[in-house]
Amino acid sequence: MSTPKVLILTGDAAESLEVMYPYQRLKEEGYEVHIAAPTKKKLHFVVHDFEPGFDTYTEKPGYSWNADISFADVDPANYAALVIPGGRAPEYIRNNPHCQRIVRHFFDREKPVAQLCHAPLVLAAAGVLKGKRTAAYPALEPDVKAAGGYFVDSEAVVDGNMVSARAWPDHPAWMHEFIRILKQKAPAQHGEIAKAG
């Protein structure tokens, strides 16, 4: 049987840690992980940090990594679960119609979804956030509420098959809950890909 696949939706200016941590953690658990972006190219991630005297985070260059596939070429039925990292990428990938199509597939079929930081912007654009409890980068509380969601200031918020968190400091609790749900739905050791419906 084939190994279950997990899809990461991201792009340039994604937060380095928020892409690489789930990518490597899920591979460690035995899942095949693909990174999808607006185009199949080398992506350039960033590092957001806080500096004295700044009212918001600063941005520095981070890692570079190749996207495996473009949004347009993704068949979401081939994937057991979805991860959407934060950073600055969500503010523009949310406008891509193929990104929205992919996100709606996972929510319509109740497949596991992990998202954090600025990722709720993508869920809002896809129209899937209404009625959902979600963590997010705290500055996004008004955006979550405007999309009909419920903002929760916590390190790992579980709402059905969706697990959310505020940002990379929440990684351990966030991935712990996501992997727990993922193993129930698509155990890597058995190679059971969640049915498309």
C-alpha positions in Angstrom: 0.0 0.0 0.0 1.2 3.5 -0.7 2.3 5.9 2.0 -0.2 8.6 3.0 0.6 12.0 1.6 0.3 15.3 3.4 0.2 18.6 1.5 1.7 21.9 2.7 0.3 25.0 1.1 2.7 28.0 1.1 4.8 30.4 -0.9 7.5 33.0 -0.8 7.8 34.9 2.6 6.3 32.0 4.6 7.8 31.7 8.0 10.8 29.4 7.8 10.1 27.5 11.0 6.4 27.1 10.3 7.2 25.3 7.0 10.2 23.3 7.9 9.1 22.0 11.3 5.8 20.3 10.2 7.6 19.2 6.9 10.3 17.3 8.8 8.1 16.2 11.8 5.6 14.6 9.4 8.3 12.9 7.4 9.7 11.5 10.7 6.3 10.0 11.4 6.4 8.2 8.0 4.2 10.4 5.9 5.1 11.6 2.4 5.1 15.4 2.4 4.7 17.7 -0.7 5.0 21.4 -0.7 2.6 23.2 -3.0 3.0 26.9 -4.0 1.5 29.2 -6.7 4.2 28.0 -9.1 6.7 25.1 -8.9 10.0 27.0 -8.2 12.5 27.6 -5.4 10.7 29.4 -2.6 12.3 31.9 -0.3 11.1 31.8 3.3 11.6 34.4 6.0 12.2 34.7 9.7 10.0 37.0 11.8 11.3 38.2 15.1 10.8 41.0 17.6 13.3 43.8 18.1 13.4 46.6 20.8 11.7 49.8 19.5 9.6 48.0 16.8 5.8 47.9 17.3 5.5 44.8 15.2 7.7 41.9 14.0 10.7 42.4 11.8 11.5 40.3 8.7 14.8 38.7 7.8 15.7 36.3 5.0 15.2 32.6 5.9 15.7 29.3 4.2 15.1 28.5 0.5 13.3 25.4 -0.5 11.9 23.9 -3.7 8.1 23.6 -4.2 7.2 20.1 -5.3 4.0 21.1 -7.2 2.0 24.2 -8.3 -1.5 24.8 -6.8 -3.0 24.3 -10.3 -1.6 20.8 -10.6 -2.7 19.6 -7.1 -5.3 16.9 -7.0 -6.3 17.1 -3.3 -7.9 13.7 -3.4 -4.4 12.3 -3.4 -3.7 13.7 0.0 -4.7 12.6 3.5 -4.2 15.9 5.2 -3.3 19.6 4.8 -0.9 22.0 6.5 -1.0 25.7 6.1 2.0 27.6 7.6 2.0 31.3 8.5 4.3 34.1 7.7 3.5 36.6 4.9 2.6 34.0 2.3 -1.1 33.5 3.4 -1.9 37.2 2.6 -1.4 36.5 -1.1 -1.9 32.8 -1.7 -5.4 33.2 -0.3 -6.3 35.0 -3.6 -5.3 32.0 -5.8 -8.5 30.2 -6.9 -6.7 26.8 -6.9 -5.5 27.4 -3.3 -9.1 28.0 -2.4 -10.2 24.9 -4.3 -7.7 22.8 -2.4 -8.7 24.1 1.0 -12.4 23.6 0.4 -11.7 20.0 -0.6 -10.2 19.2 2.8 -12.9 20.9 4.8 -15.8 19.5 2.7 -14.4 15.9 3.2 -13.5 16.5 6.9 -9.8 15.6 6.4 -7.3 16.7 9.0 -6.0 20.3 8.6 -3.2 22.0 10.6 -2.9 25.7 10.3 -1.3 28.5 12.3 -0.3 32.1 12.6 -1.6 34.0 9.5 -3.1 30.9 7.9 -6.7 31.8 8.9 -6.5 34.4 6.2 -6.5 31.5 3.7 -9.4 29.8 5.4 -11.4 33.0 5.4 -10.9 33.5 1.7 -11.9 29.9 1.0 -15.1 30.5 3.0 -14.5 27.6 5.5 -13.8 29.5 8.8 -17.4 30.4 9.7 -18.4 28.8 13.0 -14.9 27.4 13.6 -12.8 27.9 16.8 -9.3 28.8 15.8 -6.1 30.2 17.2 -4.1 32.7 15.1 -1.5 35.3 15.3 -3.2 37.6 17.9 -3.3 40.6 15.4 -5.7 38.5 13.3 -8.4 38.3 15.9 -10.6 40.9 13.9 -10.1 38.9 10.7 -11.2 35.7 12.3 -14.3 37.4 13.7 -15.1 39.1 10.4 -15.0 35.6 8.7 -17.5 34.3 11.3 -14.9 32.3 13.3 -14.1 32.3 17.0 -10.6 33.5 18.0 -9.0 31.5 20.7 -5.7 32.6 22.3 -4.2 29.2 22.9 -1.2 27.1 21.8 -3.3 24.2 20.3 -6.9 24.6 19.4 -8.8 21.5 18.1 -12.1 22.0 16.3 -13.1 18.7 14.7 -10.3 17.7 12.3 -8.7 21.2 12.4 -5.8 22.0 14.7 -4.6 25.6 14.9 -2.0 27.6 16.8 -0.8 31.1 17.2 2.8 30.9 15.8 5.9 28.8 15.9 6.4 28.8 19.7 3.3 26.6 19.8 4.8 24.0 17.5 5.1 21.1 20.0 1.5 21.2 21.2 0.2 22.0 17.7 1.9 19.1 15.9 1.2 16.7 18.8 -2.5 17.2 18.4 -2.4 17.2 14.6 -0.4 13.9 14.5 -2.8 12.3 16.9 -5.8 13.1 14.6 -3.8 12.2 11.5 -2.9 8.8 12.9 -6.6 8.1 13.6 -7.6 9.1 10.0 -4.6 8.0 8.0 -2.1 5.9 9.9 1.3 6.0 8.2 2.2 2.5 9.2 -0.8 1.1 7.4 -0.6 3.3 4.3 -4.3 4.2 4.4 -5.0 7.3 2.5 -8.3 9.0 3.6 -11.0 8.4 1.0 -12.0 11.4 -1.1 -15.7 10.8 -0.5 
